[in-house]
Amino acid sequence: MFGVGVSAMAVFVAPYVLGPVGLVLGIVAYLRGERRGLWVAAFAVVCTGLGLLLTLLPDKFVSN
């Protein structure tokens, strides 16, 4: 479940770092027999993409 938390943080904090960490944690969990590991890996990919998309938005859309 740590991979889900890291992946969720990748949306707002350092998607270049936390996204791949969540992906690796999901794959490692799957290889150890946890069936939800694939879902964690997929969630990490989605959160990384969303985080990168948010960083590309102009500042006038995301700041007050």
C-alpha positions as CSV (number, residue, x, y, z in Angstrom):
1,M,0.0,0.0,0.0
2,F,3.0,2.3,0.3
3,G,3.2,2.3,-3.5
4,V,-0.3,3.8,-3.7
5,G,0.7,6.7,-1.4
6,V,3.9,7.4,-3.3
7,S,1.9,7.3,-6.6
8,A,-0.7,9.7,-5.3
9,M,1.9,12.1,-4.2
10,A,3.4,12.0,-7.7
11,V,0.5,14.1,-8.9
12,F,1.5,17.1,-7.0
13,V,5.1,16.5,-5.8
14,A,8.0,15.6,-8.2
15,P,6.2,13.3,-10.7
16,Y,9.6,12.5,-12.4
17,V,10.8,10.9,-9.2
18,L,7.8,9.6,-7.3
19,G,5.9,8.1,-10.3
20,P,8.7,5.6,-11.2
21,V,9.2,4.8,-7.6
22,G,5.5,3.9,-7.3
23,L,5.7,1.9,-10.5
24,V,8.7,-0.1,-9.2
25,L,6.9,-0.7,-5.9
26,G,3.9,-2.0,-7.7
27,I,5.9,-4.4,-9.8
28,V,7.9,-5.6,-6.9
29,A,4.7,-6.3,-4.9
30,Y,3.2,-8.2,-7.9
31,L,6.4,-10.3,-8.2
32,R,6.1,-11.2,-4.5
33,G,2.6,-12.5,-5.0
34,E,0.4,-9.5,-4.2
35,R,-2.3,-9.4,-6.9
36,R,-3.0,-5.7,-6.4
37,G,0.6,-4.9,-7.5
38,L,-0.5,-4.5,-11.1
39,W,-3.2,-2.1,-10.0
40,V,-0.6,-0.1,-8.1
41,A,1.7,0.0,-11.1
42,A,-1.2,1.2,-13.4
43,F,-2.2,3.8,-10.8
44,A,1.4,5.0,-10.8
45,V,1.5,5.4,-14.5
46,V,-1.8,7.4,-14.5
47,C,-0.7,9.6,-11.6
48,T,2.7,10.3,-13.3
49,G,0.9,11.3,-16.5
50,L,-1.5,13.5,-14.5
51,G,1.4,15.1,-12.6
52,L,3.3,15.8,-15.8
53,L,0.2,17.3,-17.3
54,L,-0.3,19.6,-14.3
55,T,3.3,20.8,-14.6
56,L,2.7,21.8,-18.2
57,L,-0.2,24.0,-17.4
58,P,0.5,27.7,-17.3
59,D,0.8,29.3,-13.9
60,K,-2.4,31.4,-14.4
61,F,-4.5,28.2,-14.3
62,V,-3.0,26.6,-11.2
63,S,-2.1,29.5,-8.9
64,N,-4.3,32.1,-7.2
